[in-house]
């Protein structure tokens, strides 16, 4: 089940316990989209990879 508590991907990396997102107090937080810039960059990368794979077929 997905949690409604946002987890920080940067602070949680390498930790056994997830670290809660600081949201507006974090430099990586995008207030316009209300999400972490890391998630936005990862999503864009996945879309780029899918587009490149579709072009090879």
Phi and psi in degrees as a GROMACS rama.xvg file:
@    title "Ramachandran Plot"
@    xaxis  label "Phi"
@    yaxis  label "Psi"
@TYPE xy
-74.1034  141.041  UNK-2
-92.8069  147.044  UNK-3
-87.1818  -5.80487  UNK-4
-85.192  118.78  UNK-5
-70.7565  137.002  UNK-6
-108.113  137.038  UNK-7
-80.6178  118.642  UNK-8
-70.3854  -28.816  UNK-9
-76.121  -48.7569  UNK-10
-74.1563  -24.8121  UNK-11
-83.6047  -17.6765  UNK-12
-61.5835  123.781  UNK-13
85.0799  -2.56287  UNK-14
-101.679  146.892  UNK-15
-72.2099  -36.4743  UNK-16
-101.576  133.637  UNK-17
-67.6271  147.31  UNK-18
-102.172  132.643  UNK-19
-71.1837  140.503  UNK-20
-64.0592  137.419  UNK-21
-84.904  -5.51068  UNK-22
49.7104  -117.736  UNK-23
-60.8933  -16.1361  UNK-24
-88.7392  4.43778  UNK-25
-111.624  138.946  UNK-26
-69.0874  -22.5585  UNK-27
-88.8574  -5.63415  UNK-28
-80.815  128.798  UNK-29
-98.6341  105.636  UNK-30
-65.7429  -32.4584  UNK-31
-63.3363  -40.2112  UNK-32
-100.533  -5.67354  UNK-33
54.3684  46.5151  UNK-34
-152.317  170.642  UNK-35
-78.4377  141.222  UNK-36
-60.8711  -28.7484  UNK-37
-62.4773  -41.7912  UNK-38
-66.3513  -39.0942  UNK-39
-65.3863  -44.1233  UNK-40
-65.3613  -39.4915  UNK-41
-64.9079  -42.9768  UNK-42
-62.6993  -44.2834  UNK-43
-62.5558  -39.4999  UNK-44
-64.1444  -40.9805  UNK-45
-62.7048  -42.5252  UNK-46
-64.1444  -39.6897  UNK-47
-62.9946  -43.2567  UNK-48
-63.3739  -45.0781  UNK-49
-61.8761  -38.7959  UNK-50
-66.5333  -40.0604  UNK-51
-66.8588  -40.1062  UNK-52
-66.2418  -37.8033  UNK-53
-67.7843  -31.5728  UNK-54
-72.1491  -24.4978  UNK-55
-77.4561  -20.8547  UNK-56
